[in-house]
Amino acid sequence: MIFAVETEELTLIAFTGQAEAVAYCEGLDVEAAVWLFWNDRGEPLEPQFSVPNKRGLFGSSNGTYSLVAASPNHHAHLSEALDEVQNFESAAPFNSVQGLRAYLENGNA
């Protein structure tokens, strides 16, 4: 399970795995910090680009990245960040602050 928050609309989406999250969250947006990520224990993840994003005069293209454990103080644990989330786009129990807190507290990873 990968949790991602879109930082402009403050929307949380739960993905079944890293491949699904990476396919959904475009590299250009990820590099611009439009998305923040956490693993199934609520620990912060950060992108590691193996192919950089490209920007040019006539267009841009998304790079290739994977999610790795975030460096210290990169961003808050998911349990702390939930206070900022305003929208949820996932099925229960990932459709509310209460459901996510219970998931994290019960160690359902």
N, CA, C and O atoms as CSV, one atom per row, in Angstrom:
chain,resi,resn,atom,element,x,y,z
A,1,MET,N,N,0.848,-1.172,0.000
A,1,MET,CA,C,0.000,0.000,0.000
A,1,MET,C,C,0.895,1.237,0.000
A,1,MET,O,O,1.838,1.337,0.784
A,2,ILE,N,N,0.586,2.167,-0.883
A,2,ILE,CA,C,1.260,3.464,-0.946
A,2,ILE,C,C,0.186,4.531,-0.813
A,2,ILE,O,O,-0.835,4.496,-1.499
A,3,PHE,N,N,0.432,5.474,0.074
A,3,PHE,CA,C,-0.478,6.601,0.243
A,3,PHE,C,C,0.170,7.831,-0.379
A,3,PHE,O,O,1.365,8.071,-0.203
A,4,ALA,N,N,-0.628,8.606,-1.108
A,4,ALA,CA,C,-0.121,9.822,-1.746
A,4,ALA,C,C,-1.102,10.955,-1.488
A,4,ALA,O,O,-2.318,10.771,-1.536
A,5,VAL,N,N,-0.547,12.131,-1.215
A,5,VAL,CA,C,-1.370,13.322,-1.050
A,5,VAL,C,C,-0.994,14.308,-2.129
A,5,VAL,O,O,0.172,14.667,-2.289
A,6,GLU,N,N,-2.000,14.741,-2.869
A,6,GLU,CA,C,-1.841,15.792,-3.870
A,6,GLU,C,C,-1.900,17.102,-3.090
A,6,GLU,O,O,-2.927,17.433,-2.497
A,7,THR,N,N,-0.794,17.844,-3.094
A,7,THR,CA,C,-0.619,18.958,-2.170
A,7,THR,C,C,-1.388,20.223,-2.537
A,7,THR,O,O,-1.523,21.112,-1.697
A,8,GLU,N,N,-1.887,20.331,-3.747
A,8,GLU,CA,C,-2.644,21.527,-4.120
A,8,GLU,C,C,-4.099,21.424,-3.663
A,8,GLU,O,O,-4.649,22.387,-3.129
A,9,GLU,N,N,-4.718,20.272,-3.868
A,9,GLU,CA,C,-6.109,20.059,-3.464
A,9,GLU,C,C,-6.207,19.341,-2.118
A,9,GLU,O,O,-7.298,19.163,-1.577
A,10,LEU,N,N,-5.043,18.927,-1.577
A,10,LEU,CA,C,-4.977,18.202,-0.297
A,10,LEU,C,C,-5.849,16.953,-0.318
A,10,LEU,O,O,-6.645,16.699,0.587
A,11,THR,N,N,-5.664,16.180,-1.394
A,11,THR,CA,C,-6.425,14.957,-1.615
A,11,THR,C,C,-5.530,13.744,-1.419
A,11,THR,O,O,-4.440,13.673,-1.986
A,12,LEU,N,N,-5.988,12.790,-0.616
A,12,LEU,CA,C,-5.251,11.560,-0.379
A,12,LEU,C,C,-5.816,10.444,-1.240
A,12,LEU,O,O,-7.029,10.273,-1.354
A,13,ILE,N,N,-4.906,9.688,-1.845
A,13,ILE,CA,C,-5.272,8.500,-2.618
A,13,ILE,C,C,-4.435,7.337,-2.103
A,13,ILE,O,O,-3.229,7.476,-1.902
A,14,ALA,N,N,-5.071,6.194,-1.890
A,14,ALA,CA,C,-4.378,4.971,-1.501
A,14,ALA,C,C,-4.186,4.118,-2.751
A,14,ALA,O,O,-5.144,3.820,-3.464
A,15,PHE,N,N,-2.941,3.730,-3.007
A,15,PHE,CA,C,-2.607,2.885,-4.150
A,15,PHE,C,C,-2.225,1.496,-3.646
A,15,PHE,O,O,-1.682,1.357,-2.550
A,16,THR,N,N,-2.507,0.481,-4.438
A,16,THR,CA,C,-2.213,-0.889,-4.013
A,16,THR,C,C,-0.714,-1.172,-3.959
A,16,THR,O,O,-0.288,-2.098,-3.269
A,17,GLY,N,N,0.074,-0.403,-4.663
A,17,GLY,CA,C,1.518,-0.610,-4.654
A,17,GLY,C,C,2.235,0.519,-5.352
A,17,GLY,O,O,1.620,1.443,-5.884
A,18,GLN,N,N,3.551,0.424,-5.338
A,18,GLN,CA,C,4.386,1.464,-5.920
A,18,GLN,C,C,4.141,1.640,-7.415
A,18,GLN,O,O,4.086,2.772,-7.897
A,19,ALA,N,N,3.994,0.563,-8.144
A,19,ALA,CA,C,3.793,0.658,-9.600
A,19,ALA,C,C,2.544,1.463,-9.926
A,19,ALA,O,O,2.558,2.288,-10.840
A,20,GLU,N,N,1.477,1.232,-9.194
A,20,GLU,CA,C,0.235,1.964,-9.434
A,20,GLU,C,C,0.407,3.449,-9.102
A,20,GLU,O,O,-0.064,4.312,-9.843
A,21,ALA,N,N,1.079,3.742,-7.994
A,21,ALA,CA,C,1.295,5.140,-7.593
A,21,ALA,C,C,2.162,5.877,-8.609
A,21,ALA,O,O,1.848,7.004,-8.992
A,22,VAL,N,N,3.240,5.254,-9.040
A,22,VAL,CA,C,4.159,5.879,-9.996
A,22,VAL,C,C,3.477,6.085,-11.349
A,22,VAL,O,O,3.712,7.093,-12.015
A,23,ALA,N,N,2.644,5.146,-11.751
A,23,ALA,CA,C,1.928,5.284,-13.025
A,23,ALA,C,C,0.931,6.443,-12.971
A,23,ALA,O,O,0.711,7.115,-13.978
A,24,TYR,N,N,0.337,6.678,-11.821
A,24,TYR,CA,C,-0.684,7.720,-11.671
A,24,TYR,C,C,-0.071,9.115,-11.489
A,24,TYR,O,O,-0.571,10.089,-12.051
A,25,CYS,N,N,0.992,9.211,-10.719
A,25,CYS,CA,C,1.590,10.503,-10.343
A,25,CYS,C,C,2.735,10.841,-11.288
A,25,CYS,O,O,3.809,10.246,-11.207
A,26,GLU,N,N,2.505,11.789,-12.177
A,26,GLU,CA,C,3.484,12.137,-13.210
A,26,GLU,C,C,4.766,12.709,-12.608
A,26,GLU,O,O,4.743,13.461,-11.634
A,27,GLY,N,N,5.874,12.328,-13.217
A,27,GLY,CA,C,7.183,12.748,-12.733
A,27,GLY,C,C,7.360,14.247,-12.601
A,27,GLY,O,O,7.961,14.713,-11.633
A,28,LEU,N,N,6.850,15.011,-13.555
A,28,LEU,CA,C,6.972,16.468,-13.483
A,28,LEU,C,C,6.279,17.017,-12.244
A,28,LEU,O,O,6.802,17.914,-11.581
A,29,ASP,N,N,5.094,16.477,-11.927
A,29,ASP,CA,C,4.369,16.908,-10.730
A,29,ASP,C,C,5.074,16.445,-9.458
A,29,ASP,O,O,5.115,17.175,-8.468
A,30,VAL,N,N,5.618,15.253,-9.485
A,30,VAL,CA,C,6.324,14.717,-8.324
A,30,VAL,C,C,7.554,15.570,-8.026
A,30,VAL,O,O,7.814,15.914,-6.873
A,31,GLU,N,N,8.301,15.904,-9.059
A,31,GLU,CA,C,9.493,16.735,-8.882
A,31,GLU,C,C,9.129,18.120,-8.337
A,31,GLU,O,O,9.909,18.712,-7.591
A,32,ALA,N,N,7.970,18.631,-8.696
A,32,ALA,CA,C,7.507,19.938,-8.236
A,32,ALA,C,C,6.840,19.864,-6.860
A,32,ALA,O,O,6.267,20.852,-6.402
A,33,ALA,N,N,6.905,18.724,-6.207
A,33,ALA,CA,C,6.326,18.507,-4.864
A,33,ALA,C,C,4.809,18.646,-4.853
A,33,ALA,O,O,4.226,19.031,-3.840
A,34,VAL,N,N,4.163,18.331,-5.987
A,34,VAL,CA,C,2.704,18.307,-6.026
A,34,VAL,C,C,2.199,17.042,-5.317
A,34,VAL,O,O,1.064,17.010,-4.841
A,35,TRP,N,N,3.030,16.011,-5.249
A,35,TRP,CA,C,2.671,14.762,-4.579
A,35,TRP,C,C,3.657,14.457,-3.461
A,35,TRP,O,O,4.866,14.624,-3.623
A,36,LEU,N,N,3.124,14.005,-2.309
A,36,LEU,CA,C,3.922,13.466,-1.213
A,36,LEU,C,C,3.473,12.028,-0.989
A,36,LEU,O,O,2.297,11.708,-1.161
A,37,PHE,N,N,4.405,11.162,-0.604
A,37,PHE,CA,C,4.135,9.731,-0.511
A,37,PHE,C,C,4.492,9.161,0.858
A,37,PHE,O,O,5.365,9.674,1.558
A,38,TRP,N,N,3.776,8.062,1.227
A,38,TRP,CA,C,4.044,7.312,2.448
A,38,TRP,C,C,3.857,5.823,2.163
A,38,TRP,O,O,3.096,5.438,1.276
A,39,ASN,N,N,4.562,4.997,2.928
A,39,ASN,CA,C,4.367,3.545,2.785
A,39,ASN,C,C,3.188,3.094,3.642
A,39,ASN,O,O,2.496,3.921,4.236
A,40,ASP,N,N,2.962,1.785,3.704
A,40,ASP,CA,C,1.795,1.253,4.402
A,40,ASP,C,C,1.876,1.383,5.923
A,40,ASP,O,O,0.896,1.104,6.614
A,41,ARG,N,N,3.019,1.801,6.450
A,41,ARG,CA,C,3.157,2.072,7.884
A,41,ARG,C,C,3.082,3.573,8.174
A,41,ARG,O,O,3.208,3.998,9.323
A,42,GLY,N,N,2.876,4.368,7.123
A,42,GLY,CA,C,2.778,5.814,7.283
A,42,GLY,C,C,4.118,6.523,7.272
A,42,GLY,O,O,4.194,7.718,7.555
A,43,GLU,N,N,5.175,5.796,6.946
A,43,GLU,CA,C,6.515,6.385,6.914
A,43,GLU,C,C,6.725,7.120,5.589
A,43,GLU,O,O,6.336,6.620,4.534
A,44,PRO,N,N,7.337,8.303,5.640
A,44,PRO,CA,C,7.528,9.103,4.420
A,44,PRO,C,C,8.416,8.408,3.379
A,44,PRO,O,O,9.405,7.749,3.702
A,45,LEU,N,N,8.020,8.587,2.141
A,45,LEU,CA,C,8.798,8.122,0.992
A,45,LEU,C,C,9.136,9.338,0.140
A,45,LEU,O,O,8.425,10.343,0.167
A,46,GLU,N,N,10.222,9.241,-0.611
A,46,GLU,CA,C,10.562,10.305,-1.549
A,46,GLU,C,C,10.929,9.694,-2.893
A,46,GLU,O,O,11.359,8.543,-2.965
A,47,PRO,N,N,10.758,10.469,-3.953
A,47,PRO,CA,C,11.085,9.941,-5.282
A,47,PRO,C,C,12.580,9.926,-5.515
A,47,PRO,O,O,13.312,10.811,-5.071
A,48,GLN,N,N,13.013,8.901,-6.221
A,48,GLN,CA,C,14.396,8.805,-6.668
A,48,GLN,C,C,14.332,8.613,-8.187
A,48,GLN,O,O,13.889,7.572,-8.671
A,49,PHE,N,N,14.774,9.617,-8.920
A,49,PHE,CA,C,14.667,9.579,-10.372
A,49,PHE,C,C,15.835,8.828,-10.984
A,49,PHE,O,O,16.994,9.129,-10.702
A,50,SER,N,N,15.523,7.842,-11.829
A,50,SER,CA,C,16.544,7.124,-12.590
A,50,SER,C,C,16.682,7.721,-13.981
A,50,SER,O,O,17.737,7.613,-14.607
A,51,VAL,N,N,15.623,8.347,-14.461
A,51,VAL,CA,C,15.633,9.104,-15.716
A,51,VAL,C,C,15.020,10.465,-15.383
A,51,VAL,O,O,13.861,10.531,-14.972
A,52,PRO,N,N,15.771,11.542,-15.550
A,52,PRO,CA,C,15.245,12.857,-15.158
A,52,PRO,C,C,14.110,13.330,-16.060
A,52,PRO,O,O,13.984,12.922,-17.214
A,53,ASN,N,N,13.288,14.209,-15.483
A,53,ASN,CA,C,12.273,14.889,-16.285
A,53,ASN,C,C,12.984,15.774,-17.292
A,53,ASN,O,O,14.102,16.230,-17.052
A,54,LYS,N,N,12.326,16.017,-18.430
A,54,LYS,CA,C,12.917,16.887,-19.459
A,54,LYS,C,C,11.970,18.040,-19.739
A,54,LYS,O,O,10.761,17.859,-19.889
A,55,ARG,N,N,12.546,19.222,-19.803
A,55,ARG,CA,C,11.790,20.420,-20.159
A,55,ARG,C,C,12.521,21.110,-21.296
A,55,ARG,O,O,13.740,21.279,-21.261
A,56,GLY,N,N,11.757,21.506,-22.303
A,56,GLY,CA,C,12.353,22.186,-23.444
A,56,GLY,C,C,11.453,23.279,-23.963
A,56,GLY,O,O,10.370,23.513,-23.426
A,57,LEU,N,N,11.889,23.934,-24.985
A,57,LEU,CA,C,11.111,25.020,-25.575
A,57,LEU,C,C,9.803,24.536,-26.179
A,57,LEU,O,O,8.815,25.270,-26.202
A,58,PHE,N,N,9.796,23.309,-26.663
A,58,PHE,CA,C,8.628,22.799,-27.378
A,58,PHE,C,C,7.886,21.694,-26.640
A,58,PHE,O,O,7.068,20.988,-27.230
A,59,GLY,N,N,8.166,21.546,-25.372
A,59,GLY,CA,C,7.451,20.534,-24.605
A,59,GLY,C,C,8.282,19.994,-23.467
A,59,GLY,O,O,9.420,20.408,-23.243
A,60,SER,N,N,7.694,19.074,-22.765
A,60,SER,CA,C,8.371,18.444,-21.645
A,60,SER,C,C,7.959,16.978,-21.590
A,60,SER,O,O,6.962,16.572,-22.186
A,61,SER,N,N,8.739,16.205,-20.868
A,61,SER,CA,C,8.396,14.793,-20.716
A,61,SER,C,C,8.736,14.343,-19.304
A,61,SER,O,O,9.667,14.841,-18.671
A,62,ASN,N,N,7.948,13.384,-18.833
A,62,ASN,CA,C,8.138,12.849,-17.497
A,62,ASN,C,C,9.304,11.896,-17.457
A,62,ASN,O,O,9.512,11.100,-18.372
A,63,GLY,N,N,10.061,11.989,-16.383
A,63,GLY,CA,C,11.137,11.047,-16.155
A,63,GLY,C,C,10.604,9.772,-15.526
A,63,GLY,O,O,9.396,9.549,-15.458
A,64,THR,N,N,11.522,8.947,-15.073
A,64,THR,CA,C,11.185,7.692,-14.419
A,64,THR,C,C,11.697,7.753,-12.992
A,64,THR,O,O,12.846,8.124,-12.751
A,65,TYR,N,N,10.837,7.387,-12.040
A,65,TYR,CA,C,11.253,7.425,-10.643
A,65,TYR,C,C,10.720,6.218,-9.892
A,65,TYR,O,O,9.795,5.536,-10.333
A,66,SER,N,N,11.329,5.982,-8.757
A,66,SER,CA,C,10.834,4.986,-7.811
A,66,SER,C,C,10.738,5.668,-6.453
A,66,SER,O,O,11.289,6.750,-6.252
A,67,LEU,N,N,10.047,5.039,-5.542
A,67,LEU,CA,C,9.870,5.601,-4.208
A,67,LEU,C,C,10.773,4.872,-3.229
A,67,LEU,O,O,10.795,3.642,-3.181
A,68,VAL,N,N,11.518,5.644,-2.451
A,68,VAL,CA,C,12.455,5.095,-1.471
A,68,VAL,C,C,12.184,5.754,-0.121
A,68,VAL,O,O,11.509,6.780,-0.051
A,69,ALA,N,N,12.707,5.169,0.942
A,69,ALA,CA,C,12.559,5.758,2.268
A,69,ALA,C,C,13.088,7.189,2.238
A,69,ALA,O,O,14.178,7.447,1.726
A,70,ALA,N,N,12.319,8.100,2.783
A,70,ALA,CA,C,12.687,9.516,2.741
A,70,ALA,C,C,13.819,9.810,3.709
A,70,ALA,O,O,13.962,9.159,4.744
A,71,SER,N,N,14.617,10.801,3.351
A,71,SER,CA,C,15.667,11.262,4.246
A,71,SER,C,C,15.017,11.885,5.480
A,71,SER,O,O,13.872,12.333,5.416
A,72,PRO,N,N,15.737,11.918,6.601
A,72,PRO,CA,C,15.160,12.483,7.829
A,72,PRO,C,C,14.617,13.902,7.602
A,72,PRO,O,O,15.224,14.718,6.908
A,73,ASN,N,N,13.478,14.160,8.199
A,73,ASN,CA,C,12.822,15.474,8.127
A,73,ASN,C,C,12.373,15.868,6.722
A,73,ASN,O,O,12.142,17.049,6.463
A,74,HIS,N,N,12.246,14.906,5.812
A,74,HIS,CA,C,11.771,15.217,4.455
A,74,HIS,C,C,10.338,15.721,4.498
A,74,HIS,O,O,10.033,16.787,3.964
A,75,HIS,N,N,9.466,14.959,5.130
A,75,HIS,CA,C,8.101,15.386,5.433
A,75,HIS,C,C,7.549,14.514,6.564
A,75,HIS,O,O,8.124,13.482,6.909
A,76,ALA,N,N,6.439,14.947,7.123
A,76,ALA,CA,C,5.871,14.328,8.327
A,76,ALA,C,C,5.373,12.909,8.082
A,76,ALA,O,O,5.083,12.513,6.953
A,77,HIS,N,N,5.284,12.159,9.171
A,77,HIS,CA,C,4.641,10.850,9.167
A,77,HIS,C,C,3.188,11.055,8.744
A,77,HIS,O,O,2.610,12.109,9.011
A,78,LEU,N,N,2.604,10.073,8.097
A,78,LEU,CA,C,1.235,10.202,7.603
A,78,LEU,C,C,0.248,10.516,8.728
A,78,LEU,O,O,-0.687,11.290,8.523
A,79,SER,N,N,0.438,9.937,9.898
A,79,SER,CA,C,-0.500,10.197,10.999
A,79,SER,C,C,-0.544,11.684,11.359
A,79,SER,O,O,-1.587,12.183,11.781
A,80,GLU,N,N,0.567,12.394,11.199
A,80,GLU,CA,C,0.603,13.833,11.445
A,80,GLU,C,C,0.043,14.615,10.259
A,80,GLU,O,O,-0.649,15.616,10.445
A,81,ALA,N,N,0.335,14.172,9.070
A,81,ALA,CA,C,-0.096,14.874,7.858
A,81,ALA,C,C,-1.603,14.781,7.635
A,81,ALA,O,O,-2.171,15.618,6.933
A,82,LEU,N,N,-2.252,13.790,8.211
A,82,LEU,CA,C,-3.694,13.612,8.002
A,82,LEU,C,C,-4.508,14.824,8.429
A,82,LEU,O,O,-5.600,15.051,7.908
A,83,ASP,N,N,-3.992,15.599,9.365
A,83,ASP,CA,C,-4.710,16.794,9.815
A,83,ASP,C,C,-4.901,17.811,8.694
A,83,ASP,O,O,-5.801,18.648,8.763
A,84,GLU,N,N,-4.062,17.746,7.667
A,84,GLU,CA,C,-4.125,18.697,6.559
A,84,GLU,C,C,-4.979,18.200,5.384
A,84,GLU,O,O,-5.387,18.993,4.535
A,85,VAL,N,N,-5.247,16.894,5.335
A,85,VAL,CA,C,-5.982,16.308,4.208
A,85,VAL,C,C,-7.435,16.771,4.240
A,85,VAL,O,O,-8.084,16.734,5.285
A,86,GLN,N,N,-7.933,17.203,3.095
A,86,GLN,CA,C,-9.315,17.680,2.999
A,86,GLN,C,C,-10.211,16.753,2.193
A,86,GLN,O,O,-11.429,16.768,2.366
A,87,ASN,N,N,-9.624,15.945,1.312
A,87,ASN,CA,C,-10.406,15.069,0.437
A,87,ASN,C,C,-9.788,13.679,0.412
A,87,ASN,O,O,-8.576,13.522,0.559
A,88,PHE,N,N,-10.636,12.677,0.224
A,88,PHE,CA,C,-10.189,11.290,0.139
A,88,PHE,C,C,-10.797,10.668,-1.109
A,88,PHE,O,O,-11.999,10.790,-1.344
A,89,GLU,N,N,-9.967,10.000,-1.912
A,89,GLU,CA,C,-10.448,9.374,-3.150
A,89,GLU,C,C,-10.157,7.881,-3.169
A,89,GLU,O,O,-9.691,7.345,-4.174
A,90,SER,N,N,-10.431,7.221,-2.070
A,90,SER,CA,C,-10.179,5.787,-1.985
A,90,SER,C,C,-11.320,5.121,-1.231
A,90,SER,O,O,-12.105,5.772,-0.542
A,91,ALA,N,N,-11.386,3.815,-1.380
A,91,ALA,CA,C,-12.414,3.034,-0.688
A,91,ALA,C,C,-12.071,2.899,0.798
A,91,ALA,O,O,-10.925,3.103,1.199
A,92,ALA,N,N,-13.070,2.555,1.605
A,92,ALA,CA,C,-12.865,2.326,3.039
A,92,ALA,C,C,-11.813,1.242,3.239
A,92,ALA,O,O,-11.774,0.291,2.459
A,93,PRO,N,N,-10.992,1.346,4.215
A,93,PRO,CA,C,-10.978,2.326,5.300
A,93,PRO,C,C,-10.167,3.583,4.971
A,93,PRO,O,O,-9.899,4.393,5.859
A,94,PHE,N,N,-9.784,3.749,3.730
A,94,PHE,CA,C,-8.892,4.857,3.360
A,94,PHE,C,C,-9.647,6.097,2.886
A,94,PHE,O,O,-9.082,6.948,2.200
A,95,ASN,N,N,-10.913,6.196,3.250
A,95,ASN,CA,C,-11.742,7.309,2.792
A,95,ASN,C,C,-12.043,8.319,3.897
A,95,ASN,O,O,-12.917,9.172,3.742
A,96,SER,N,N,-11.312,8.222,5.022
A,96,SER,CA,C,-11.517,9.170,6.118
A,96,SER,C,C,-10.279,9.212,7.005
A,96,SER,O,O,-9.468,8.287,7.011
A,97,VAL,N,N,-10.152,10.290,7.745
A,97,VAL,CA,C,-9.053,10.412,8.708
A,97,VAL,C,C,-9.149,9.289,9.736
A,97,VAL,O,O,-8.144,8.660,10.068
A,98,GLN,N,N,-10.347,9.040,10.236
A,98,GLN,CA,C,-10.536,8.017,11.259
A,98,GLN,C,C,-10.144,6.631,10.741
A,98,GLN,O,O,-9.477,5.867,11.438
A,99,GLY,N,N,-10.558,6.317,9.525
A,99,GLY,CA,C,-10.223,5.022,8.947
A,99,GLY,C,C,-8.736,4.833,8.757
A,99,GLY,O,O,-8.202,3.758,9.033
A,100,LEU,N,N,-8.066,5.865,8.287
A,100,LEU,CA,C,-6.618,5.775,8.091
A,100,LEU,C,C,-5.875,5.693,9.413
A,100,LEU,O,O,-4.925,4.922,9.548
A,101,ARG,N,N,-6.304,6.483,10.386
A,101,ARG,CA,C,-5.645,6.415,11.704
A,101,ARG,C,C,-5.782,5.012,12.300
A,101,ARG,O,O,-4.813,4.469,12.831
A,102,ALA,N,N,-6.965,4.430,12.215
A,102,ALA,CA,C,-7.185,3.086,12.729
A,102,ALA,C,C,-6.299,2.091,11.983
A,102,ALA,O,O,-5.709,1.209,12.607
A,103,TYR,N,N,-6.198,2.214,10.686
A,103,TYR,CA,C,-5.349,1.333,9.880
A,103,TYR,C,C,-3.899,1.416,10.352
A,103,TYR,O,O,-3.248,0.394,10.569
A,104,LEU,N,N,-3.403,2.641,10.507
A,104,LEU,CA,C,-2.010,2.827,10.922
A,104,LEU,C,C,-1.768,2.346,12.356
A,104,LEU,O,O,-0.741,1.729,12.639
A,105,GLU,N,N,-2.704,2.623,13.253
A,105,GLU,CA,C,-2.552,2.228,14.654
A,105,GLU,C,C,-2.618,0.718,14.840
A,105,GLU,O,O,-1.970,0.173,15.735
A,106,ASN,N,N,-3.393,0.041,14.004
A,106,ASN,CA,C,-3.552,-1.404,14.119
A,106,ASN,C,C,-2.463,-2.172,13.402
A,106,ASN,O,O,-2.445,-3.403,13.438
A,107,GLY,N,N,-1.548,-1.457,12.744
A,107,GLY,CA,C,-0.462,-2.123,12.061
A,107,GLY,C,C,-0.903,-3.079,10.983
A,107,GLY,O,O,-0.373,-4.184,10.871
A,108,ASN,N,N,-1.879,-2.659,10.182
A,108,ASN,CA,C,-2.441,-3.513,9.127
A,108,ASN,C,C,-1.529,-3.634,7.916
A,108,ASN,O,O,-1.964,-4.077,6.852
A,109,ALA,N,N,-0.309,-3.256,8.065
A,109,ALA,CA,C,0.619,-3.305,6.932
A,109,ALA,C,C,0.893,-4.732,6.517
A,109,ALA,O,O,1.653,-4.966,5.578
